[in-house]
Amino acid sequence: MTTIATLAHVHAQANAPRATEVTFADYYALVELNARYASVLDTGDWDAWPEFFEEVCRYELVPRENHERRLPLALLAFESKGMLKDRVYGIKETLFFDPYYQRHIIGTPLITYIDDSVIEARTNYAVLRTKSEQATDVYNAGFYIDRIRRTEQGLRFESRICVYDSEMVPNSIIYPI
C-alpha cells in the first residue's frame, strides 16, 4: 500500500543531491577506499582501521530512527583517531566476547558532493557474521554517510556515519561496521 509518506520519501530520493563533476579516477578511488576498508575489517587487521581516518574525525553507529529524527544518540561515537585506536586496543586486549568472522558487502557509492578537497557520498552496506559451527547471519545492514578528504596519503574519512536499519542489534557491536 502506497502512503503519502512513502511517496514523499521516493520524491526526496529522486531529488537527492548529486555531484556533477565526478571523474572516473575519483569514482574508482572511492570504490577502492571502500574495498580496502572492508578487507581490513574482514581480515581483522584492527590496527589498520584507524588509518582510514583523519586525526580529527567522526565515526558513529546510529540507528536509522535516530538519524531520521535528527536525534543525537548513537550506539558508538568516536571523535578522533585516538578514540578509534582506543577501540582497537579494547577489541584486542580487554573485551571478552565470542569471536566471529565478518564479511562486508559494500554497495556502489552515490557521490553527493565533490570538489578539489572533499568527496561526500552515501553507500549501502551489509555485514554478515559467522560464528564457529553456526550458520552465517545478517549482522547489520544500512548505509554509510561519508565525508572524505583528499590528503597526500590518499583519501581519508573525515567522518563515517553508519546508519543501521534495525532498531535491534544482536547482543553487542564489537568490531567496526
N, C-alpha and C positions, 0 to 999 in steps of 0.2 A: 504494500500500500504506500503510495507516494504522499508525503506530507509537505506542508509549506516549509518546514524546517529542512527537510531533505532537499527540496528544490533550491532553497536559499544556499545550502552547502554546495550543491553541484554548481550553481551560478558563481559562487565565490571561488571555487577551484578553477573554473574556466577562465576567470578573470584574475587569477593569481599573478603576481609579478613575474616577469620573465626577463632574463638577460638577453640582450640582442646582439652583443658583440663577442660571442664565445667562439674562440678558435678551436680547432681540433687539438692542438697542443695543450691548451688549458683544460679541455674536457678530459683528455687522456690522463693528464697529471692528477686530476681529481679522482678519476676511476682507479688509477694506480695507488693513490693515497689510501682509499678505502680498502683496496685489495691487500695492501701491506698491513693496514690496521687489523683487518680480520685475521690475517695469517699470524700476526704476533699474538693475538688473543687466543686463537685456536690451538697454537702450539705451546701456550703457557709461558711465553717469553716475557714475563711480567716486567722485568727491568727495562725493556724496550718501550713499553706502553707510554710512560710519561714523555718520552722523546718526541712523540707526535704533537706535543702541545708547546705553546709559548710559555715563558716563565710566569707571566701573569695571564691566567686563563680561567675558563669556567667549564666545568664538566658537571652535568646534572642528569639525574634519572628521575623523571617526573611522570606521574600518571596522567593520562590523556584528559581526564575530567578536570584536574587542577590546571593543566595547560589551557584548556578551552575557556575556563572561567577566570583565567589570569590569577589564580591563587598561588602564593609563593612557596607552598610546601612541596619539597622534593624528597624522594626516598634517599638519595645520595646527592650531596652538593659539595663540590670542591672548587676553590678559588685561586689555586696556584699549582705550579708544577711540583712544588714542595709537598703540597697536600696529596697529590697523586702518588708521589714517592712514598709517603707515609702509608697510603692504602696498599701499595705493593709490599711494603715491609709487613703489614698486617696479614696479607694473603700468605706470604712465605714463612713468617715466623711466629705469629701469635694467634691467628684464628684457627679454631678447631672445627672441621666440617668434613662431611663425607665427600671425598674427591669425585670429580666428574669431568667429562670432556665437553667442550663447547664447539659448536660449528656455526659460524656466522654466515648468513646468506644476505648479502647487501645488494639492494636493487640499483637501478640506473639513477644517477643523481639528476635532479632538476635544479639547474643553476638559476637562482632568482635575482642575483646581482653580481656584477663583476666590474672591476676596474684594475688599474695597474698594481694595486697593493692588496686587494681583498677579493675573495670569492665567497658568496653566500649561496648555500644550497640546502635542499631538503631531499632526503633519501630514505626510502623504506628499508627496514631490516627485519630479519627473523633470526633468533638464536635457538638452536637445537641443543638439547642436553642429553648426554648418555652417561648413565652410571653403570658400574660394573654389574654384569649379569642382569641388566634391565633393558627394556625397550627404550628407544630414543623417543623423547617427547619435545613438544614445542615449549621452550622455557620462557621466552619473552619475544614479543613482536611489537613493532611500532614504526616510528620514523625518527631520523636524526634531523635536527636543525643545526646547521653548521655555519660558522663564520671562520674563514680560513685566511691566514696571512701568507703572502709570498715573502720568503726570507732567503738569505744567502744559502741556507741549508736545505732549501726546498719548501714545500707547503707545510704549514704548521697550524693546528687548530688554535684559534683564539677562544672559541667556545664550541662545545659539542653538547647539545641538549638532546637527550634520548627521551622521547615521549613514548611511553609504552601504553598499549591499548587496554589491557585488562586492569581492573582496579585491584585484582588479587595477584600476588606474586607467590610462587611456591617456596615455602619455608623462608629463605632469605636470599639476597643477592650478594654473592661473594666476589665473583670476578667482574671486571668491567664488561659493559654491554657494547 
